[in-house]
Amino acid sequence: MRILFLLVISSLLNSYYVTAQNSSNRFTVSGYVREKGSLEALIGVNVYLPGTSTGSTTNTYGFYSITLPAQDSLQLAFSFVGYETILHTVGLRQNNNLNVLLTPGRILAEVDVKASRTEEKVSESPQMSRIDVPVAQIKKIPAFLGEKDVLKVLQLMPGVQKGSEGQTGIYVRGGGPDQNLIILDEAVVYNASHLFGFFSVFNGDALKSVELTKGGFPARYGGRLSSVIELNMKDGNREKLHSEGGIGLIASRLTLEGPFTKNKKGSFLLSGRRTYLDIVAAPLIAAQSDGDTKAGYYFYDFNAKANYDFGPKNKVYLSGYFGRDRFYATEKEAGSDIGIGWGNATGTLRWNHLFSQKLFSNLSLIYSNYEFKISSDDRSSDTLTTSLRYSSGIRDLSAKLDFDYYVTPQHSLRFGTQAIFHRFTPSAVVVQNRFLNEFRRDVDAIDAVEAGVYVEDTWRPNERWRFNGGLRLSLFTQGTANYLRPEPRLSASYQIRSSLSVKASYATMNQYIHMLSNTGIGLPTDLWVPTTDRISPQQSQQVAAGIAKDFSDNFPLGKGYALTVEGYYKTMNNIINYKEGASFLLIEDPTSAERVRWEDNVTAGKGWSYGAEVLFQRKTGRLSGWVGYTLSWTQWQFPELNQGKPFFPRYDRRHDISVVGIYELSKRITLSGTWVYGTGNALTVPVANYQAHRHSLNSQNSIYNGVPYVIAELFDYGTKVSDYSQQKNSFRAEAYHRFDVAIQFHKQKKHHERTWEISFYNAYNRRNPFFYQLQTVREDRQPSRTALFRYSVFPIVPSISYNFKF
C-alpha cells in the first residue's frame, strides 16, 4: 500500500517538474479526430510520430493533445482500426490546432511501413484485462433470432462466463451479475435485459463503441468489483441526413441521424426498436382458449442524442435512453388479471470545455432510474376479491467532473470527482381482500450518498517501461452507516521487444450497493439494496500478470494478429446471499406488527477466483475474429450456507472456449460463425425425495425498510413431496456447446445499402441443459423409480432479417 502511495505522489511531482521544464522550445499540437462523411468523433485514435513510440490517443470525445520539441516540420500519423491511416505535416514553431478527418475503408491504406499500424498495439499499452470490440464486427456475428446483442458478444470473450441458455447475464472472473458496472453515456444501467434476460437493452445501431475492463481498473472507475462495461452512443451525422434499420423475426428497429443546421456545428440521433411478439401471439392464444384468455409480451427501447459546438472550446451533449418490458395475461372465466413490467430510463447532460491545448474538462449531470412492478387482480363475478400491487426500484442523480491533462507525450494525468444520490424503493405492497378489508404497506424510500475522488497517471519513463497508477478515495453514507475507503490501482508493462511485453496489475475495488437474487440470472425481480450499518461494503483485491504479443506483417497468417495471455487471482469479501429458504416475496399478514430487518434474511461471506485466459484476435482484414480460452476456479464460503463449507457458485466453469470467425467472401457476401464450449454449471440437484406433513401458516414476519423475502404457505393442509439434497452445488451439469452460423448478402445501390441475413442458432441441434428435475418413473410391470430429467430450451433456431442504410 505504501509503495503505491509513494508511486502516485512521485508521479504527480514528476508531472509538475516536467511542466516547469516546458518552455518556448516545446509546443503543443491538439484537436479533434472525426469520421469523414459524418463528422462523428472517434474514440481511441492513435496519434504518433512514425517510427517512434511517441504518441497519444483521442479520448471519449475525440480530443487529442501532444507536446513536442520545436522544429520546422514534422509528420504526425493518425490511425484507427477500420479507417485509412493518414499523415499530416506540421510546422512546430508555435502551438497548433489540427482537426483531422479519417476515411472509413475496408482495406487500410499503407501510407508508410513505419506508420501503418491501425491502433495502439496491445504490447505497448500499460493497461491489461481490457477488450474493445468494434461495433461493425459485432453486427457481422451470428445472433439469436437475428437480434445483434452486445452483451452476448462479450460473453464470447475469455474471463466472461455466460448465464443459462440464451441469457445475457455476464459473470466476470468469478463475480456475480451485480458486480458489473454497465454505463451508457456515463449513466448506470441497472437491469440490461429484455425478454427476461434473452436480449439486452442495447440497440447496436445507436452505439459507437463498446469496451470491457475486467481487471487492472483505472482509478476513474469505481463502485463495482468485477468489470466495467462502457458503451458510448453515436453523436449523430453532421454532414447529412442518414437512416439505418432492420426488420427481423421478432423485432424491428429504425435509426435517424443528421445535422441541426447547415453550419455543421450540431447533430442529432434518434433510434427506436420494438418487438411484435404480442401481435403475433395474440391470435394463437385467443384461438386456443376460445377467446377466454388474452396474453402477450412486448418490449421497446428508444435512444436519443443531440450535441452542439458553442465555439472551439465548448461543446454540449444531451443523451438519453428509455426502455420498457411488459407482460400481461387476462382470463375472463377465472376473473384474473396479471401484469409484469420493468424498465430503465437514463439521461446525461455533458459540457466539454477546453481550458488550454493541454487541459480538457468534462462536466456531467446524470439521471438513472430502474423500476419493476407487478399487478394482480382476482374477481368473483363483478366483485374484486383480491388486488396486489408490488413495486421496487432504484433512482440515481449524479454529478461528475473529469479533467484530462496532457503534460508530455510520455506523461498524462486524469483526475476528477463524482457524487451519486441513490434512492432505493425496495418494495411497496398493496393488498385488498374482501375478507381482510384492506391491507397496505407503502415503503419509505431509502436514501444514500456515494462519492469518489480520483487521480490517475499514465507515465512512460523510457522506451521499455509504461505505468498507469492511481488512487481513488470512495465514500458512502446511509443513515448511521459511514464508510471511507482508499482504492489504490497500478498497471505496468515492460517492453521486451518492439512487439512483445509483459504486464502486471493490482486493483482494490469497493461496492456499496447489492443485488438480492434467488436465481442468479438477472431477472427483473432481483432487488437492489444499499450497504447499511449491519451489511458492510463488498470489497475485492485482484492481481494479474501476463504477456502481450503483436505479430508482424510476415506472420504466416497475415498482419493484424495479437495474442494476450493472462493469469489472475481475486478475493472478494462481504459478498451477500440469501439464507436457506429465503426469497424475494413475503405474503403479508395484516395482523402482525412485528418488524424484521431485511438483513436478517441474508448472510455475508467471501469468495475467491483464479485462473488463466488466452485471447488470439484479429480485428481487421478479410478474415477476422478471435479464439478465446478460459481456465478458472471460483469458490464461495458463507457461515450459514452449506454448513459453512466452501462451495462452487452456479456459474463456476473449469473450461470455457469460444471461436469466432468472420470471412468476407466478396464485397457482396460475408460468412460468419461461432462455436462455444463450456464445462457444465454447478447445481444443487436433489438426490431423493420424501413426503412430509404440510402445515398452514397464520402468522408471519413483517419487514424493515420494505424488503420482503420469506414466502409462507397459507391454509393448505395435507402432505407434499419434498426434495433432499446433499452439499450445495455438488452436481455438475452436462457440458454446454453450440455452433451458430450466418451468411449476409450485401447490395450497394447508388443512395442506399441493403443486407439480407440468414442465420442458424445451435446449427447442429445440441440439446443443452437448461434445468434438471427429479421425477417418478412408472413402467409396466416394473417398480416405480426416481430419475433425474434434463430439460432443454432451444433446438436449432433459424432466422432471417433485412437491414438497410440510406
C-alpha positions in Angstrom: 0.0 0.0 0.0 2.8 2.5 0.9 4.6 1.7 -2.3 1.6 2.6 -4.3 1.0 5.8 -2.4 4.6 6.8 -3.0 4.4 6.0 -6.7 1.4 8.2 -7.2 2.9 11.1 -5.3 6.2 10.8 -7.1 4.4 10.7 -10.4 2.5 13.9 -9.6 5.6 15.6 -8.5 7.3 14.5 -11.7 4.5 15.9 -13.8 4.9 19.3 -12.2 8.6 19.2 -12.8 8.2 18.3 -16.4 5.6 21.1 -16.8 8.1 23.6 -15.3 10.7 22.5 -17.8 8.4 23.2 -20.7 9.4 26.5 -22.2 9.4 28.2 -25.6 11.3 25.3 -27.2 8.3 22.9 -26.8 4.9 23.4 -28.5 1.6 21.5 -28.5 -0.5 20.2 -31.3 -4.1 19.4 -30.4 -7.5 19.0 -31.9 -10.3 16.6 -32.7 -10.4 13.5 -34.9 -13.6 12.8 -36.7 -15.0 10.4 -39.3 -15.1 11.8 -42.8 -18.7 11.8 -44.2 -20.4 12.0 -40.8 -18.1 14.1 -38.6 -18.6 11.5 -35.8 -16.0 11.9 -33.1 -13.7 8.9 -33.0 -12.6 7.3 -29.7 -9.1 5.8 -29.2 -7.5 7.0 -32.5 -3.7 6.5 -32.4 -1.7 9.8 -32.9 2.0 9.3 -33.1 5.3 10.1 -34.7 6.1 7.5 -37.4 8.9 5.2 -36.5 8.8 6.0 -32.8 6.8 5.1 -29.7 6.0 8.7 -29.0 2.3 9.3 -29.3 -1.2 9.8 -27.8 -4.7 8.7 -28.3 -8.0 10.5 -28.5 -10.3 10.5 -25.5 -14.1 9.7 -25.3 -14.9 12.9 -27.2 -12.3 12.6 -30.0 -9.8 15.1 -28.5 -6.0 14.6 -28.5 -3.0 16.6 -27.4 0.7 16.0 -28.0 3.6 18.3 -26.9 6.9 18.0 -28.8 10.2 19.9 -29.2 10.1 22.8 -31.6 11.1 22.1 -35.2 10.4 23.4 -38.7 8.5 20.4 -39.9 7.3 17.0 -38.6 4.9 14.3 -39.6 2.1 13.0 -37.4 0.3 9.8 -38.2 -3.4 9.2 -37.4 -4.6 5.6 -37.5 -7.6 3.7 -36.3 -9.0 0.2 -36.9 -11.3 0.2 -39.9 -10.0 3.5 -41.2 -7.3 4.6 -43.6 -4.1 5.8 -41.9 -3.1 9.3 -42.9 0.0 11.5 -42.3 -0.1 15.2 -41.6 2.9 17.5 -41.9 3.0 20.2 -39.2 5.3 23.1 -38.5 6.1 23.3 -34.8 7.3 26.9 -34.0 4.1 27.7 -32.1 1.1 25.9 -30.7 -1.1 24.4 -33.4 -4.7 23.3 -33.6 -5.1 20.5 -36.1 -8.5 18.8 -36.6 -8.4 15.6 -38.7 -10.9 13.6 -40.7 -10.3 9.8 -41.2 -11.9 7.9 -44.1 -13.6 4.6 -43.4 -12.1 1.8 -45.5 -12.4 -1.9 -46.0 -8.7 -2.1 -46.8 -6.4 0.0 -44.7 -4.0 2.3 -46.6 -0.3 1.5 -46.3 1.0 5.1 -46.3 4.3 4.1 -44.8 5.7 0.9 -43.5 6.6 2.6 -40.2 3.2 4.3 -39.9 0.9 1.5 -40.9 -0.4 0.4 -37.6 -4.1 1.0 -37.1 -4.5 1.2 -33.4 -2.4 1.2 -30.2 -0.7 -2.2 -30.1 -1.6 -4.5 -27.2 2.0 -4.8 -26.4 2.5 -1.1 -26.0 -0.4 -0.2 -23.6 0.2 -0.4 -19.9 -3.5 -1.3 -19.5 -4.3 -5.0 -19.3 -7.5 -7.0 -19.0 -9.3 -4.7 -21.3 -11.2 -5.6 -24.5 -12.9 -3.4 -27.1 -15.0 -4.9 -29.9 -15.7 -2.8 -33.0 -19.5 -2.3 -33.4 -19.1 -3.1 -37.1 -17.6 -6.5 -36.1 -20.5 -7.1 -33.7 -23.0 -6.7 -36.5 -21.4 -9.5 -38.5 -21.5 -12.1 -35.8 -24.4 -14.6 -35.8 -27.1 -13.7 -33.3 -30.1 -15.4 -31.6 -33.2 -14.7 -33.8 -31.2 -12.2 -35.7 -31.0 -9.6 -32.9 -27.4 -8.4 -32.7 -26.6 -8.2 -29.0 -23.6 -6.5 -27.5 -23.7 -8.4 -24.2 -23.9 -11.8 -25.9 -20.8 -10.9 -27.9 -18.9 -10.0 -24.7 -19.9 -13.5 -23.4 -17.6 -14.9 -26.1 -14.6 -13.2 -24.5 -12.2 -15.1 -22.2 -12.8 -14.4 -18.5 -16.5 -13.8 -19.1 -19.0 -16.6 -18.3 -22.4 -16.7 -19.8 -25.6 -17.5 -17.8 -28.2 -20.0 -18.8 -29.1 -21.0 -22.4 -29.7 -17.8 -24.4 -29.3 -15.5 -21.4 -27.4 -12.1 -21.5 -26.2 -12.5 -17.9 -22.4 -11.8 -17.5 -20.2 -13.3 -14.8 -16.6 -11.9 -14.9 -13.8 -13.6 -13.2 -16.0 -15.3 -10.5 -18.2 -12.3 -9.8 -22.0 -12.0 -9.9 -24.1 -10.0 -12.3 -24.4 -7.1 -9.8 -20.6 -6.7 -9.8 -20.6 -5.4 -13.4 -20.7 -1.6 -13.8 -22.7 -1.1 -17.0 -22.7 2.5 -18.2 -24.3 4.1 -21.3 -23.0 7.6 -21.9 -21.9 7.7 -18.3 -25.3 6.7 -16.9 -25.6 3.4 -15.0 -28.0 0.8 -16.4 -29.1 -1.4 -13.5 -31.0 -4.1 -15.5 -29.7 -4.6 -19.0 -32.2 -7.3 -20.0 -35.2 -7.6 -22.3 -37.4 -10.7 -22.5 -36.4 -12.0 -19.0 -32.8 -12.0 -20.0 -32.8 -13.3 -23.6 -31.9 -9.9 -25.1 -30.0 -6.9 -23.8 -31.4 -3.3 -23.8 -28.7 -2.0 -26.1 -29.5 -1.3 -29.8 -26.3 -1.8 -31.8 -27.4 0.8 -34.4 -27.2 3.5 -31.8 -23.8 2.6 -30.4 -20.4 4.0 -31.3 -18.0 2.0 -29.0 -18.1 -0.9 -26.6 -15.3 -1.6 -24.1 -14.9 -4.2 -21.4 -12.5 -3.9 -18.5 -12.2 -6.9 -16.2 -9.0 -6.2 -14.2 -6.3 -3.6 -13.7 -9.0 -1.0 -13.4 -8.0 2.7 -13.9 -8.7 4.9 -10.9 -11.6 6.7 -12.7 -13.8 3.7 -12.3 -15.4 2.6 -9.0 -18.4 1.1 -7.4 -18.2 -2.5 -8.7 -15.9 -5.5 -8.1 -15.6 -7.4 -11.3 -15.9 -5.4 -14.5 -16.7 -2.2 -16.2 -18.7 -2.3 -19.5 -18.6 1.2 -21.0 -20.9 1.9 -24.0 -21.0 5.2 -25.9 -23.8 6.3 -28.2 -23.2 7.8 -31.6 -23.2 11.6 -31.7 -25.2 11.8 -35.0 -24.2 12.6 -38.5 -23.2 16.3 -39.0 -22.9 16.1 -42.8 -26.3 14.8 -44.0 -29.5 13.0 -43.0 -28.9 9.3 -42.6 -31.1 6.4 -41.7 -30.5 2.8 -40.7 -32.7 0.0 -39.6 -33.8 -3.6 -39.9 -36.7 -6.0 -39.8 -36.3 -9.3 -38.0 -38.5 -12.2 -36.9 -39.4 -10.7 -33.5 -38.4 -7.0 -33.7 -37.8 -4.1 -36.0 -35.6 -1.0 -35.5 -35.0 2.4 -37.1 -32.3 5.0 -36.6 -32.3 8.6 -37.9 -29.4 11.0 -37.6 -28.4 14.2 -39.2 -27.3 17.8 -38.7 -29.2 20.6 -36.9 -28.1 23.4 -39.2 -26.0 23.9 -42.4 -23.0 25.1 -40.4 -22.4 21.5 -39.2 -22.0 22.6 -35.6 -24.5 20.2 -34.2 -26.3 16.9 -34.9 -29.0 14.6 -33.5 -29.6 10.9 -33.3 -33.0 9.1 -32.8 -33.1 5.3 -32.6 -36.1 3.1 -31.7 -36.8 -0.6 -31.5 -39.9 -2.7 -30.7 -40.8 -6.4 -30.7 -44.1 -7.6 -32.1 -44.3 -10.9 -30.1 -47.6 -9.7 -28.7 -49.1 -9.0 -32.1 -48.1 -12.4 -33.5 -49.0 -14.5 -30.4 -52.4 -12.8 -29.6 -54.5 -14.7 -32.3 -52.9 -18.0 -31.4 -53.6 -17.6 -27.6 -57.2 -16.4 -28.3 -57.9 -19.4 -30.6 -56.6 -22.0 -28.1 -58.6 -20.5 -25.3 -61.8 -19.8 -27.3 -61.3 -16.1 -26.7 -61.3 -16.6 -22.9 -57.6 -15.7 -22.4 -55.7 -12.7 -23.6 -51.9 -12.7 -23.0 -48.9 -11.1 -24.5 -45.4 -9.7 -24.1 -43.5 -6.9 -25.8 -40.5 -4.7 -25.2 -39.4 -1.4 -26.7 -36.4 0.9 -26.3 -35.6 4.4 -27.5 -32.2 6.2 -27.7 -31.8 9.9 -28.4 -28.8 12.2 -28.5 -28.0 15.8 -29.5 -24.8 17.8 -29.5 -23.7 21.3 -30.4 -20.4 23.2 -30.6 -20.5 26.6 -28.9 -17.2 27.7 -30.4 -13.9 25.8 -30.5 -13.7 25.4 -26.7 -17.2 24.5 -25.6 -19.3 21.5 -26.6 -22.6 20.3 -25.2 -24.1 16.8 -25.4 -27.6 15.7 -24.3 -28.4 12.0 -24.5 -31.0 9.6 -23.1 -32.3 6.1 -23.1 -35.8 4.8 -22.3 -36.9 1.2 -22.5 -39.8 -0.9 -21.1 -40.8 -4.6 -21.0 -44.4 -5.6 -20.4 -46.1 -9.0 -19.8 -49.9 -9.2 -19.4 -52.5 -12.0 -19.1 -56.2 -11.8 -18.6 -58.5 -14.8 -18.1 -62.2 -13.9 -18.2 -63.6 -17.1 -16.7 -61.3 -17.1 -13.8 -61.6 -13.4 -13.3 -57.9 -12.8 -13.1 -55.6 -10.1 -14.5 -51.8 -10.3 -14.2 -49.3 -7.7 -15.3 -45.5 -7.5 -15.0 -43.4 -4.6 -16.2 -39.9 -3.2 -15.8 -37.7 -0.7 -17.5 -34.8 1.7 -17.4 -34.6 5.4 -18.1 -31.3 7.4 -18.3 -30.3 11.0 -19.2 -26.9 12.6 -19.4 -26.1 16.3 -20.0 -22.4 16.9 -20.6 -20.3 20.1 -21.2 -16.8 19.8 -22.6 -14.6 22.8 -22.0 -11.0 23.3 -23.3 -9.0 25.4 -20.8 -5.9 25.1 -23.0 -4.4 22.9 -25.6 -3.3 20.6 -22.7 -6.2 20.7 -20.3 -9.6 19.2 -21.3 -12.6 19.0 -18.9 -16.0 17.4 -18.9 -18.9 18.2 -16.5 -21.8 15.7 -16.5 -25.2 15.7 -14.9 -26.6 12.2 -14.9 -30.0 10.6 -14.2 -30.7 6.9 -14.0 -33.9 5.1 -12.9 -34.9 1.5 -12.8 -38.3 0.2 -11.7 -40.1 -3.1 -11.6 -43.9 -3.6 -11.0 -46.3 -6.5 -10.5 -50.1 -6.2 -10.5 -52.6 -9.0 -9.9 -56.4 -8.8 -9.6 -58.8 -11.6 -8.9 -62.5 -11.2 -9.3 -65.6 -13.2 -8.3 -68.3 -12.1 -10.7 -68.1 -8.4 -10.6 -66.7 -8.2 -7.1 -63.0 -7.6 -6.6 -61.7 -10.4 -4.3 -58.0 -9.6 -4.1 -55.8 -7.0 -5.6 -52.0 -7.0 -5.3 -49.6 -4.2 -6.3 -45.8 -4.7 -5.8 -43.0 -2.4 -7.0 -39.3 -1.8 -6.4 -36.6 0.3 -8.0 -33.5 2.5 -7.7 -33.0 6.0 -8.8 -29.7 7.9 -9.1 -29.0 11.6 -9.5 -25.3 12.2 -10.2 -22.8 15.0 -10.8 -19.4 14.2 -12.3 -16.4 16.4 -13.2 -13.3 15.0 -15.0 -10.1 16.5 -16.3 -7.6 15.3 -18.9 -4.2 17.0 -18.6 -1.6 16.1 -21.3 1.7 17.0 -19.8 4.0 15.4 -22.4 3.7 12.5 -24.9 5.2 10.4 -22.1 3.1 11.7 -19.3 -0.7 12.4 -18.9 -3.0 12.9 -16.0 -6.6 12.3 -15.4 -8.4 13.4 -12.2 -11.9 14.2 -11.1 -14.7 13.6 -8.7 -18.3 12.2 -8.7 -21.3 12.3 -6.3 -24.3 9.9 -6.6 -27.5 10.4 -4.7 -29.2 7.0 -4.5 -32.9 6.5 -3.7 -33.9 2.8 -3.2 -37.5 1.7 -3.1 -37.0 -2.0 -2.3 -40.7 -2.9 -2.3 -44.2 -1.5 -2.0 -47.1 -3.9 -1.4 -50.8 -3.1 -1.5 -53.3 -5.9 -0.9 -57.0 -5.6 -0.9 -59.1 -8.6 0.2 -62.8 -8.7 0.9 -62.3 -10.9 3.9 -59.4 -8.9 5.3 -60.8 -5.5 4.4 -57.7 -3.7 3.2 -54.0 -4.1 3.9 -51.4 -1.6 2.7 -47.7 -1.2 3.0 -46.2 1.8 1.4 -42.5 1.7 1.8 -40.4 4.7 2.8 -37.6 5.3 0.3 -34.0 4.7 1.4 -31.6 7.5 0.6 -27.9 7.1 0.4 -24.9 9.1 -1.0 -21.9 7.6 -2.8 -19.0 9.8 -3.7 -15.5 9.4 -5.0 -12.4 11.4 -5.9 -9.5 10.1 -8.0 -6.2 10.8 -9.7 -4.7 8.7 -12.4 -1.3 9.0 -14.0 -0.1 7.4 -17.3 3.7 7.6 -17.4 6.3 6.3 -19.8 9.7 7.0 -18.2 11.6 5.3 -21.1 11.1 3.2 -24.2 10.5 0.0 -22.2 8.5 0.9 -19.1 4.9 2.1 -19.1 2.8 2.7 -15.9 -0.8 3.6 -15.1 -1.0 4.3 -11.4 -3.8 5.9 -9.5 -5.7 6.3 -6.3 -9.4 6.5 -5.7 -11.0 7.6 -2.4 -14.6 6.4 -2.1 -17.2 7.5 0.4 -20.7 6.0 1.2 -23.2 7.2 3.8 -26.7 5.8 4.6 -28.4 6.5 7.9 -25.9 5.9 10.6 -23.5 4.0 8.4 -20.5 5.8 7.0 -17.6 4.3 5.1 -14.5 5.9 3.7 -12.2 3.5 1.7 -9.0 4.1 -0.3 -8.7 2.1 -3.5 -5.1 2.0 -4.9 -4.6 0.9 -8.5 -1.4 0.1 -10.5 -0.8 -1.3 -14.0 2.6 -1.7 -15.6 4.2 -3.1 -18.7 7.8 -3.9 -19.7 8.6 -3.9 -23.4 10.9 -6.9 -24.1 10.9 -6.3 -27.8 9.0 -3.9 -30.0 6.1 -6.4 -30.3 6.3 -8.3 -27.0 5.7 -7.1 -23.5 5.0 -8.5 -20.0 2.3 -6.8 -17.9 1.1 -6.8 -14.3 -1.7 -5.1 -12.4 -3.2 -4.6 -9.0 -6.6 -3.1 -8.0 -8.7 -2.7 -4.9 -12.4 -2.1 -5.6 -15.3 -1.4 -3.2 -19.0 -1.9 -3.9 -21.6 -0.2 -1.8 -24.9 -1.5 -3.3 -26.0 -5.1 -3.5 -28.4 -7.1 -5.6 -30.5 -9.7 -3.9 -31.3 -12.6 -6.2 -32.6 -16.1 -5.9 -31.9 -17.1 -9.5 -28.6 -15.5 -10.2 -29.7 -14.8 -13.8 -30.6 -11.2 -13.5 -34.4 -11.4 -13.6 -36.3 -8.1 -13.0 -37.4 -9.4 -9.6 -33.9 -9.0 -8.3 -33.7 -6.2 -5.8 -31.1 -3.5 -5.2 -30.4 -2.6 -1.6 -27.7 -0.4 0.0 -24.9 -1.1 2.4 -26.1 -0.5 5.9 -24.7 -0.4 9.5 -25.0 -4.2 9.5 -24.0 -5.1 6.0 -20.5 -4.0 5.1 -19.4 -2.9 1.5 -18.2 -5.7 -0.8 -14.5 -5.4 -1.4 -12.2 -7.2 -3.9 -8.5 -7.3 -4.4 -7.2 -8.6 -7.8 -3.7 -9.2 -9.1 -3.0 -10.2 -12.7 0.1 -10.8 -14.8 0.5 -11.8 -18.4 2.2 -11.3 -21.8 1.0 -9.4 -24.9 2.3 -10.1 -28.4 1.7 -8.2 -31.7 2.5 -10.3 -34.8 4.4 -8.6 -37.6 3.4 -8.4 -41.3 5.5 -11.6 -42.1 3.4 -13.7 -39.7 2.2 -16.8 -41.7 -1.5 -16.0 -41.1 -1.1 -12.3 -42.2 -0.9 -9.0 -40.4 -3.1 -7.6 -37.6 -3.0 -10.6 -35.2 -2.4 -10.1 -31.5 -2.1 -12.6 -28.6 -2.6 -12.0 -24.9 -2.2 -14.5 -22.1 -3.2 -13.5 -18.6 -3.3 -15.1 -15.2 -5.3 -13.6 -12.2 -6.2 -14.1 -8.6 -9.1 -12.3 -7.0 -10.5 -12.3 -3.5 -14.0 -11.0 -2.7 -15.1 -10.1 0.9 -18.5 -9.3 2.3 -20.5 -10.7 -0.7 -24.1 -11.4 0.4 -26.6 -14.1 -0.4 -30.0 -15.2 0.8 -30.1 -17.6 3.7 -31.5 -21.0 3.1 -35.2 -20.8 2.4 -35.3 -17.0 1.9 -37.0 -15.5 -1.1 -37.8 -12.1 -2.5 -41.5 -12.2 -1.7 -43.4 -12.4 1.5 -47.1 -13.0 1.8 -48.1 -10.2 4.2 -50.1 -10.9 7.3 -52.0 -7.7 8.2 -52.5 -8.8 11.8 -48.8 -8.9 12.5 -46.9 -5.8 13.7 -43.5 -7.5 14.1 -40.7 -5.8 12.1 -37.8 -7.8 10.8 -34.9 -6.1 9.1 -34.1 -7.5 5.6 -30.5 -8.0 6.8 -31.8 -10.9 8.9 -32.6 -12.8 5.7 -29.1 -12.6 4.2 -25.7 -13.9 5.1 -22.4 -12.3 4.3 -19.4 -14.3 3.1 -16.3 -14.4 1.0 -15.2 -15.7 -2.3 -12.0 -16.2 -4.4 -11.4 -16.8 -8.1 -8.3 -17.6 -10.0 -7.4 -18.8 -13.5 -5.8 -18.1 -16.8 -7.1 -16.6 -20.1 -5.9 -16.7 -23.6 -7.1 -14.4 -26.5 -5.8 -14.7 -30.0 -7.5 -11.9 -32.0 -7.7 -10.1 -35.3 -10.0 -7.1 -35.7 -9.5 -6.2 -39.4 -8.9 -7.9 -42.7 -10.8 -10.2 -44.9 -10.7 -12.8 -42.2 -11.2 -11.5 -38.7 -12.4 -12.8 -35.3 -10.9 -14.4 -32.3 -10.2 -17.6 -30.3 -10.6 -17.4 -26.5 -9.9 -19.9 -23.8 -10.5 -19.6 -20.0 -9.3 -22.0 -17.3 -10.8 -20.9 -13.9 -11.8 -21.8 -10.4 -14.3 -19.9 -8.3 -15.4 -20.7 -4.7 -17.7 -19.0 -2.2 -18.0 -19.5 1.5 -20.8 -18.4 3.8 -21.1 -19.2 7.5 -24.8 -20.0 7.1 -24.8 -21.9 3.8 -23.6 -25.4 3.1 -22.7 -25.9 6.8 -20.1 -23.2 6.5 -18.1 -25.2 3.9 -16.7 -23.7 0.6 -18.8 -24.5 -2.5 -18.7 -23.7 -6.2 -21.2 -21.0 -7.2 -23.5 -21.8 -10.1 -21.5 -20.3 -12.8 -18.1 -21.6 -11.9 -16.8 -23.2 -15.1 -13.5 -25.1 -15.3 -13.1 -24.7 -19.1 -14.6 -22.2 -21.5 -13.8 -21.9 -25.2 -15.1 -19.6 -27.9 -14.2 -19.4 -31.6 -15.5 -16.5 -33.7 -14.8 -16.2 -37.4 -15.8 -13.6 -39.9 -14.9 -14.0 -43.6 -15.6 -11.6 -46.4 -16.0 -13.9 -49.3 -16.6 -10.9 -51.6 -17.9 -7.4 -51.3 -21.4 -8.9 -51.6 -21.2 -11.9 -49.3 -20.0 -12.2 -45.7 -19.8 -15.6 -43.8 -19.6 -15.8 -40.0 -19.7 -18.5 -37.4 -19.2 -19.0 -33.7 -18.6 -22.2 -31.7 -18.7 -22.2 -27.9 -17.9 -24.8 -25.3 -18.2 -24.6 -21.5 -18.0 -27.0 -18.6 -21.4 -27.6 -17.0 -22.7 -25.3 -14.3 -22.5 -26.3 -10.6 -26.1 -27.0 -9.5 -27.9 -28.2 -6.3 -29.8 -31.2 -7.5 -31.9 -33.3 -5.1 -30.7 -36.9 -4.8 -34.0 -38.2 -3.3 -37.5 -37.0 -2.2 -39.8 -37.8 0.7 -43.3 -37.0 1.9 -43.8 -34.5 4.8 -46.8 -33.0 6.6 -47.7 -29.6 5.3 -48.7 -27.0 7.8 -50.7 -23.9 7.4 -49.1 -20.6 8.5 -51.3 -18.0 10.0 -48.7 -15.7 11.4 -45.7 -14.2 9.7 -43.0 -11.6 9.8 -43.2 -8.0 8.7 -40.3 -6.2 7.2 -37.9 -3.3 7.7 -37.5 -0.7 5.0 -39.9 -2.6 2.9 -37.9 -5.5 1.7 -39.9 -8.8 2.0 -38.4 -12.1 1.4 -39.8 -15.3 3.1 -42.8 -16.8 1.4 -45.4 -18.5 3.6 -47.9 -21.2 2.5 -51.4 -20.3 3.6 -54.4 -22.6 4.6 -53.3 -25.7 2.8 -53.1 -29.0 4.9 -52.0 -32.4 3.8 -48.8 -33.8 2.6 -46.3 -32.7 0.0 -43.2 -34.2 -1.7 -40.0 -32.5 -0.5 -36.6 -32.9 -2.1 -33.5 -33.9 -0.3 -30.1 -32.5 -1.4 -26.6 -33.1 -0.3 -23.9 -30.4 -0.4 -24.7 -27.1 -2.2 -23.9 -27.1 -5.9 -22.2 -30.5 -5.8 -23.8 -31.7 -9.1 -22.2 -30.7 -12.4 -24.5 -30.2 -15.4 -23.5 -31.6 -18.8 -21.1 -29.6 -20.8 -22.5 -26.8 -23.0 -21.6 -26.4 -26.6 -23.2 -24.8 -29.6 -22.4 -23.7 -33.2 -24.0 -20.7 -34.8 -23.6 -19.7 -38.4 -24.8 -16.8 -40.6 -24.5 -15.5 -44.2 -25.0 -11.9 -45.2 -25.8 -10.8 -48.7 -24.9 -7.1 -49.3 -26.2 -5.0 -52.2 -24.8 -1.5 -52.6 -27.1 0.9 -54.5 -26.5 4.5 -55.5 -28.2 6.0 -52.5 -28.6 3.1 -50.1 -27.2 -0.3 -49.0 -29.3 -3.3 -48.1 -28.3 -6.6 -46.4 -30.2 -9.9 -46.1 -29.0 -12.2 -43.4 -29.9 -15.8 -42.8 -28.6 -17.4 -39.6 -28.9 -20.6 -37.6 -28.6 -20.6 -33.8 -27.5 -24.0 -32.5 -26.9 -25.3 -36.0 -26.2 -28.9 -35.1 -29.2 -29.0 -32.8 -27.4 -29.7 -29.5 -29.8 -30.3 -26.6 -28.0 -28.2 -24.0 -29.3 -28.5 -20.4 -31.4 -25.6 -19.1 -32.5 -27.2 -15.8 -32.8 -30.6 -14.1 -35.7 -32.1 -12.2 -36.4 -35.3 -10.2 -39.5 -37.2 -11.4 -41.0 -40.5 -10.6 -40.9 -43.0 -13.5 -43.5 -45.8 -13.6 -43.1 -48.6 -16.2 -45.3 -51.5 -16.9 -44.6 -54.5 -14.6 -41.7 -52.6 -13.0 -41.5 -50.9 -9.6 -41.5 -47.1 -9.7 -38.2 -45.3 -9.6 -36.9 -41.8 -9.3 -34.9 -40.3 -12.2 -33.2 -37.1 -12.9 -34.6 -35.4 -16.1 -32.7 -32.9 -18.1 -34.7 -30.2 -19.9 -33.6 -28.2 -22.9 -35.0 -24.9 -24.3 -33.6 -24.2 -27.8 -33.1 -26.7 -30.6 -31.8 -25.4 -33.9 -33.4 -21.9 -34.4 -33.3 -20.4 -38.0 -33.9 -16.7 -38.6 -33.9 -14.2 -41.4 -33.6 -10.5 -41.3 -33.4 -7.5 -43.6 -31.2 -4.5 -42.8 -30.9 -1.2 -44.7 -29.0 2.1 -44.8 -29.9 5.3 -46.6 
